[in-house]
Amino acid sequence: MKPVVTSIAVALAIGLGLTGAGYVPGQASAALPREETKSLDQLYQDAIAEGGQLIVYAGGDTVDQQDANANAFRARFPEIKLTMSVDYSKFQDARVDLQLASHTLVPDVVQLQEVQDFDRWKSEGVLQPYFPAGFSKVYNKFKDPGGAWIGIVVNAFSNVSNPALTGEQAPSTAEDYLDPRWKAKIVVDYPNDDDATEFLFKKEIDKYGWQWLTKFLAQEPKFVRGGQAPVDEVAGGQMPVAFGVAGSLRYRPGDTTKFSIPKSDPFMAWAQRAPMFKQTKHPAAASLYLNWWLSKQQQQNLRQWPTRTDVAPADEYRPIWEYPNAYVDEFPQMMADRGAMERLRSELTQYIGEPQGPPSAGVQGLYPGKDGVPPPKP
């Protein structure tokens, strides 16, 4: 007769839909379950049988910022009703904490910039370990070895320009932005409103000193809330350059924006982490979503860097971990030191002032996406 504990574990795994997801009952916690062996089509059928519902909380600056990814998922899996809620990561993680505490968790999966939360959630025992297909191919520092979370895409903040307005003279380094030609022509997200932008400013200040920030502010940059607005203004021709924002690695003649990274000057990058939770209501759909993100096809279609070591980034770029000036190791360390982040935020505020204007993703409340109803556009 099997031990009662093992039988209960198997029953729990069946109830969570994880028996085909690398679940090995009774194994020691140090041992790793095998990766998911089901195909995307098989996982799709499991998700349909489960009810065909999936709710995702994603970090971002506007409610439609994940539309391209969400629509690609919907096109591939049309019988799954995906509800995508996009808001600042610092708001999403607070919602998740409150929902977890009251056992009212809405999202089945989250994908956030706030990398420090995932190890905390793991230590609190609220994450459901899972090993999607391709887990072994993900760069080691972009995944939890115990399967608590996985990096699904690498985002980087650097320079975006409008070639029609800058020609070949777009700034690349932090000092380039101090050239008089860019006075009143720079748009940037408040670094005291966004952790990733804050970290980039930290690296520039580490290299050039606070006097660089004084000179940068003398250039009369336009500060806005959220990283999407600067890109939109550059794309629309309102401003020629944006500093500390994301863009596409793929530039083709005729594109209105061009993303670039400096050769040795600081920029910054991180892997957007994603888990599912023990409170996840749709584990089969969550499994499908995570496997889809890690699939080679999806990783090859990313705007920025893949997390898999066997998928090459676009055009002439190298894997992100080969750029020491991207600080992919230092960013999670800094994010974990919330005291240091808050001190730096307060110091930046002395120079820049408080962020002005409403959140670019609107005010969404405690339960966006509940009952499959997406948040309205602000």
C-alpha positions, 0 to 999 in steps of 0.5 A: 500500500502507498503511504497516505501522504504520497496518495494525498500528494498525487490527488492534489497534483491531479486536482491541480492538473500537474501530473503531466507537468513534471510532478514527482510525488514523494521526491525530496525537495532538493530533487528537480521534477522533470520538465513539462512533457505535454505539447502545447496542443495537449496543454491547450486541450487541458485548458479548454477542459478546465473551463477555458479561462485565464487571467494575467496580471502584467507589469506595464505602463498602459492597459494596452501595452501587452496587446500584441502578446495577448493577441498572439496568444489568443490567435494561437489558442482561440478557445481560451478567454484571456483577460490581461490586466496591465498596470505598474508592477509596483501596483500589481504586486501590492494587489497580489499581496492583498489578494493572497492574504484574503484568499481572493487571488484574481490572476492565474499568472503574474509577470512583473518587473518587481523581481524582489517579490518572487523570492519573497513569495517563494519563501512565503510558500505561496508559489506553485513550483512548475517546470515548463518545457524549455526550462533547462534551456533558460539562462540559469540566472533567469529562473528559480532552480526549484521552479518557483518562477521563470524568466519569460522575456528580457526587457532593457532600458536604454535609448530610443530616437526618431531617425527622421529627427536625429539623423545619425546624431542620436545620443548613445551615452549619458554624456551625449544627452548633455549636448546643447542640441538636445536641450528641451528635446529629451523625454524620460520617465520619472526615475523616482516613479519607476524602479528600473528607470531609477536603477539606470539613473543610479548607474549613470550617477555612479559613473558620472556623479550627481553633477551629471544629473544637475547638467541633465536637468539643465537640458530641460528634459520632459518628465512623464509618468510611465515608460510608454509615453516617451516612446509614443512621443518619439514615434509620433515626432513630438520629441526626437529622443527618449532616455531610459526606455524600451524599444525593439531590437529589430530596426528596419528602414522606415521605422519611426523609432530606433532603439540603441544601447551604448558600447560601454556606458551603462544601460540596464536589463532584467528578465520579467519573472512569471510564476503561478500560485498555489491559489491559482484558479486555472492551473491548466491555462496557467501552464499553457501560458508559461509553456507558450512564452518559453516556446522557441517560436514565441522566444524568437518573436520577442521585441527584445531579448529571449531568456533561452540560451538556444534562441539568438536575439535579433539582428546583430545583438548578443545574448543579454548576459554577455553585456556587462554594462546591462547589469542583469545581476546587479538589478535584482540585488538592488531591488531586494534592498528596498531601503537603498531604493527608497533612499535613492528615490528620495534623493532623486526627488530632491533634484527632480521633484515629485512625479506629476500627473495621474498614473499612465495606466489609470486607477484600476482598484484592488481587483482588476480582471475579476470575473474576466472583465478587463480594466477600462482604458483611462 
